[in-house]
Amino acid sequence: MSLALIVFALHLAAAILRYLKNDGKIHLVVFNNLQLADGRRHRVLLRLSNLQRGDGSVELYLDCAQADSVRNLPRAFSGLTQNPESIELRTFQRKPQ
């Protein structure tokens, strides 16, 4: 079984999504100018669509409101089965310093 690699990271003013394209290269999607460093807790949601068929898109929602979107992403994940266990999403949180 093949696994998709998706990594999502949040920074003070940006969110970064990395994923593995069909050609084996990592594709980077950057959402800039996010208001994350205001001392409040935020909810973040990513909606990925059509990445297996091409012309994919990623929508970023911040606190239940759409903050940004990226269209026409490169094709990815076409070799995966429709099994929900074939994609793993990992988020990493740094320890407070």
MDAnalysis code that builds the backbone (N, CA, C; Angstrom):
import MDAnalysis as mda
import numpy as np

u = mda.Universe.empty(291, n_residues=97, atom_resindex=np.repeat(np.arange(97), 3), trajectory=True)
u.add_TopologyAttr("name", ["N", "CA", "C"] * 97)
u.add_TopologyAttr("resid", np.arange(1, 98))
u.add_TopologyAttr("resname", ["MET", "SER", "LEU", "ALA", "LEU", "ILE", "VAL", "PHE", "ALA", "LEU", "HIS", "LEU", "ALA", "ALA", "ALA", "ILE", "LEU", "ARG", "TYR", "LEU", "LYS", "ASN", "ASP", "GLY", "LYS", "ILE", "HIS", "LEU", "VAL", "VAL", "PHE", "ASN", "ASN", "LEU", "GLN", "LEU", "ALA", "ASP", "GLY", "ARG", "ARG", "HIS", "ARG", "VAL", "LEU", "LEU", "ARG", "LEU", "SER", "ASN", "LEU", "GLN", "ARG", "GLY", "ASP", "GLY", "SER", "VAL", "GLU", "LEU", "TYR", "LEU", "ASP", "CYS", "ALA", "GLN", "ALA", "ASP", "SER", "VAL", "ARG", "ASN", "LEU", "PRO", "ARG", "ALA", "PHE", "SER", "GLY", "LEU", "THR", "GLN", "ASN", "PRO", "GLU", "SER", "ILE", "GLU", "LEU", "ARG", "THR", "PHE", "GLN", "ARG", "LYS", "PRO", "GLN"])
u.atoms.positions = np.array([
    [0.853, -1.181, 0.000],
    [0.000, 0.000, 0.000],
    [0.894, 1.237, 0.000],
    [0.581, 2.199, -0.842],
    [1.342, 3.449, -0.870],
    [0.683, 4.474, 0.035],
    [1.501, 5.313, 0.639],
    [0.998, 6.360, 1.525],
    [1.302, 7.722, 0.937],
    [0.399, 8.648, 1.136],
    [0.629, 10.032, 0.716],
    [1.307, 10.766, 1.856],
    [2.147, 11.689, 1.504],
    [2.830, 12.498, 2.502],
    [2.255, 13.899, 2.452],
    [1.652, 14.320, 3.553],
    [1.106, 15.665, 3.670],
    [1.625, 16.238, 4.979],
    [2.265, 17.383, 4.914],
    [2.769, 18.039, 6.119],
    [2.222, 19.454, 6.137],
    [1.651, 19.837, 7.257],
    [1.077, 21.167, 7.417],
    [1.742, 21.833, 8.605],
    [2.223, 23.068, 8.420],
    [2.902, 23.795, 9.499],
    [2.336, 25.200, 9.611],
    [2.195, 25.669, 10.830],
    [1.749, 27.040, 11.086],
    [2.915, 27.850, 11.634],
    [3.037, 29.060, 11.150],
    [4.041, 30.002, 11.633],
    [3.309, 31.260, 12.102],
    [4.016, 32.265, 12.543],
    [3.372, 33.459, 13.098],
    [2.427, 34.149, 12.119],
    [2.775, 34.212, 10.850],
    [1.928, 34.912, 9.883],
    [1.693, 34.100, 8.622],
    [1.968, 32.789, 8.675],
    [1.817, 31.976, 7.471],
    [1.471, 30.537, 7.831],
    [0.859, 29.861, 6.879],
    [0.607, 28.429, 6.964],
    [1.248, 27.799, 5.733],
    [1.902, 26.665, 5.925],
    [2.613, 26.016, 4.833],
    [2.141, 24.573, 4.716],
    [1.785, 24.185, 3.499],
    [1.364, 22.821, 3.195],
    [2.385, 22.223, 2.237],
    [2.907, 21.057, 2.593],
    [3.830, 20.340, 1.710],
    [3.208, 18.989, 1.394],
    [3.270, 18.596, 0.102],
    [2.806, 17.265, -0.253],
    [3.623, 16.712, -1.407],
    [3.581, 15.390, -1.541],
    [4.362, 14.687, -2.539],
    [3.566, 14.574, -3.830],
    [4.134, 15.103, -4.930],
    [3.489, 15.024, -6.236],
    [3.766, 13.654, -6.859],
    [3.063, 13.351, -7.967],
    [3.243, 12.070, -8.645],
    [4.657, 11.858, -9.151],
    [5.373, 12.925, -9.466],
    [6.737, 12.784, -9.984],
    [7.770, 12.596, -8.869],
    [7.297, 12.477, -7.623],
    [8.188, 12.256, -6.497],
    [8.759, 13.519, -5.887],
    [8.391, 14.667, -6.413],
    [8.885, 15.938, -5.886],
    [7.898, 16.511, -4.876],
    [8.439, 17.266, -3.931],
    [7.603, 17.917, -2.922],
    [7.051, 19.216, -3.497],
    [5.747, 19.436, -3.331],
    [5.123, 20.695, -3.754],
    [4.805, 21.492, -2.495],
    [5.028, 22.781, -2.560],
    [4.855, 23.670, -1.416],
    [3.750, 24.674, -1.718],
    [2.783, 24.793, -0.804],
    [1.728, 25.801, -0.901],
    [1.851, 26.681, 0.335],
    [1.992, 27.988, 0.141],
    [2.184, 28.915, 1.256],
    [1.014, 29.886, 1.312],
    [0.414, 29.992, 2.475],
    [-0.640, 30.975, 2.734],
    [-0.012, 32.055, 3.614],
    [0.137, 33.251, 3.080],
    [0.792, 34.354, 3.791],
    [-0.227, 35.304, 4.421],
    [0.277, 36.212, 5.224],
    [-0.505, 37.297, 5.831],
    [-1.671, 36.804, 6.679],
    [-1.452, 35.747, 7.428],
    [-2.472, 35.267, 8.358],
    [-2.268, 35.946, 9.708],
    [-3.340, 36.249, 10.372],
    [-3.273, 36.898, 11.681],
    [-3.303, 35.828, 12.771],
    [-2.149, 35.242, 13.042],
    [-2.063, 34.160, 14.019],
    [-1.365, 34.562, 15.310],
    [-0.561, 35.604, 15.285],
    [0.249, 36.001, 16.440],
    [-0.429, 37.100, 17.243],
    [-1.671, 36.841, 17.651],
    [-2.411, 37.855, 18.406],
    [-2.711, 37.414, 19.840],
    [-2.085, 36.311, 20.271],
    [-2.278, 35.844, 21.637],
    [-3.540, 35.026, 21.848],
    [-4.335, 34.841, 20.807],
    [-5.569, 34.057, 20.932],
    [-5.382, 32.671, 20.328],
    [-6.244, 31.758, 20.731],
    [-6.259, 30.414, 20.164],
    [-7.082, 30.445, 18.879],
    [-6.591, 29.779, 17.824],
    [-7.278, 29.783, 16.534],
    [-7.583, 28.368, 16.076],
    [-8.613, 28.258, 15.250],
    [-8.972, 26.989, 14.621],
    [-8.631, 27.091, 13.140],
    [-7.937, 26.073, 12.634],
    [-7.503, 26.076, 11.240],
    [-8.028, 24.814, 10.565],
    [-8.577, 24.989, 9.369],
    [-9.079, 23.863, 8.586],
    [-8.539, 23.981, 7.168],
    [-8.046, 22.878, 6.627],
    [-7.625, 22.814, 5.230],
    [-8.606, 21.932, 4.478],
    [-9.050, 22.391, 3.339],
    [-9.923, 21.586, 2.480],
    [-9.186, 21.357, 1.168],
    [-8.798, 20.117, 0.916],
    [-8.098, 19.749, -0.304],
    [-9.087, 19.071, -1.236],
    [-9.105, 19.458, -2.506],
    [-10.030, 18.830, -3.447],
    [-9.371, 18.613, -4.800],
    [-9.782, 17.547, -5.465],
    [-9.363, 17.185, -6.829],
    [-7.863, 16.993, -6.999],
    [-7.144, 16.640, -5.967],
    [-5.703, 16.471, -6.118],
    [-5.340, 15.209, -6.892],
    [-6.217, 14.207, -6.912],
    [-5.930, 12.996, -7.677],
    [-6.157, 13.209, -9.166],
    [-7.082, 14.054, -9.539],
    [-7.450, 14.237, -10.943],
    [-6.736, 15.416, -11.598],
    [-6.082, 16.243, -10.845],
    [-5.443, 17.435, -11.393],
    [-6.342, 18.638, -11.218],
    [-5.820, 19.825, -11.496],
    [-6.551, 21.074, -11.253],
    [-7.086, 21.120, -9.833],
    [-6.289, 20.664, -8.900],
    [-6.700, 20.612, -7.510],
    [-6.717, 21.982, -6.865],
    [-7.298, 22.022, -5.680],
    [-7.342, 23.272, -4.938],
    [-7.203, 22.989, -3.447],
    [-6.734, 23.999, -2.738],
    [-6.649, 23.959, -1.284],
    [-7.284, 25.236, -0.769],
    [-8.207, 25.082, 0.171],
    [-8.834, 26.238, 0.817],
    [-8.422, 26.229, 2.279],
    [-8.059, 27.382, 2.789],
    [-7.664, 27.530, 4.184],
    [-8.739, 28.328, 4.900],
    [-9.260, 27.751, 5.987],
    [-10.249, 28.430, 6.819],
    [-9.605, 28.731, 8.162],
    [-9.771, 29.940, 8.622],
    [-9.240, 30.378, 9.903],
    [-10.410, 30.859, 10.746],
    [-10.626, 30.205, 11.875],
    [-11.753, 30.531, 12.761],
    [-13.082, 30.531, 12.001],
    [-13.298, 29.477, 11.220],
    [-14.549, 29.217, 10.483],
    [-14.804, 30.157, 9.308],
    [-13.860, 30.987, 8.936],
    [-14.011, 31.878, 7.779],
    [-12.895, 31.574, 6.783],
    [-13.254, 31.537, 5.497],
    [-12.239, 31.255, 4.492],
    [-11.236, 32.404, 4.439],
    [-9.969, 32.071, 4.675],
    [-8.912, 33.081, 4.705],
    [-8.178, 33.181, 3.377],
    [-8.086, 32.062, 2.648],
    [-7.339, 32.065, 1.391],
    [-7.623, 30.773, 0.648],
    [-7.294, 30.748, -0.633],
    [-7.393, 29.525, -1.425],
    [-6.349, 29.557, -2.530],
    [-5.957, 28.370, -2.961],
    [-5.010, 28.220, -4.060],
    [-5.620, 27.231, -5.035],
    [-5.646, 27.585, -6.310],
    [-6.248, 26.748, -7.356],
    [-5.167, 26.230, -8.300],
    [-5.567, 25.285, -9.154],
    [-4.703, 24.713, -10.193],
    [-3.427, 24.100, -9.634],
    [-3.583, 23.304, -8.588],
    [-2.426, 22.628, -8.008],
    [-2.035, 21.423, -8.854],
    [-0.754, 21.038, -8.829],
    [-0.314, 19.862, -9.581],
    [-1.002, 18.592, -9.091],
    [-1.130, 17.654, -10.001],
    [-1.765, 16.379, -9.681],
    [-0.929, 15.638, -8.634],
    [-1.620, 15.021, -7.703],
    [-0.953, 14.251, -6.647],
    [-1.847, 13.093, -6.237],
    [-1.284, 12.110, -5.611],
    [-2.016, 11.001, -5.002],
    [-2.752, 10.105, -5.997],
    [-2.457, 10.130, -7.287],
    [-3.222, 9.325, -8.244],
    [-2.985, 7.833, -8.051],
    [-1.871, 7.462, -7.452],
    [-1.583, 6.049, -7.246],
    [-2.228, 5.467, -6.004],
    [-2.941, 6.252, -5.257],
    [-3.544, 5.775, -4.013],
    [-4.886, 5.121, -4.264],
    [-5.212, 4.174, -3.428],
    [-6.537, 3.574, -3.471],
    [-7.512, 4.517, -2.777],
    [-8.779, 4.196, -2.827],
    [-9.792, 5.014, -2.162],
    [-9.933, 4.659, -0.683],
    [-9.043, 3.841, -0.175],
    [-9.045, 3.452, 1.220],
    [-8.688, 4.665, 2.080],
    [-9.534, 5.026, 3.056],
    [-9.239, 6.203, 3.883],
    [-7.960, 6.063, 4.697],
    [-7.459, 4.852, 4.885],
    [-6.228, 4.657, 5.645],
    [-4.986, 4.900, 4.798],
    [-5.160, 5.200, 3.505],
    [-4.004, 5.372, 2.624],
    [-3.419, 6.779, 2.691],
    [-4.094, 7.704, 3.345],
    [-3.573, 9.059, 3.509],
    [-3.423, 9.351, 4.996],
    [-2.282, 9.867, 5.347],
    [-2.019, 10.206, 6.741],
    [-1.658, 11.678, 6.823],
    [-2.343, 12.407, 7.655],
    [-2.065, 13.826, 7.865],
    [-1.416, 13.982, 9.231],
    [-0.258, 14.628, 9.246],
    [0.443, 14.835, 10.507],
    [0.580, 16.322, 10.767],
    [0.346, 16.702, 11.978],
    [0.605, 18.078, 12.398],
    [1.612, 18.017, 13.533],
    [2.499, 18.960, 13.545],
    [3.540, 18.996, 14.565],
    [3.429, 20.298, 15.333],
    [3.480, 20.186, 16.654],
    [3.445, 21.376, 17.489],
    [4.760, 21.467, 18.235],
    [5.325, 22.644, 18.217],
    [6.559, 22.857, 18.966],
    [6.226, 23.113, 20.419],
    [7.138, 22.696, 21.271],
    [6.964, 22.960, 22.694],
    [7.203, 24.440, 22.957],
    [6.445, 25.042, 23.880],
    [6.683, 26.450, 24.222],
    [8.092, 26.622, 24.778],
    [8.712, 27.739, 24.430],
    [10.076, 27.980, 24.906],
    [10.081, 28.901, 26.090],
])
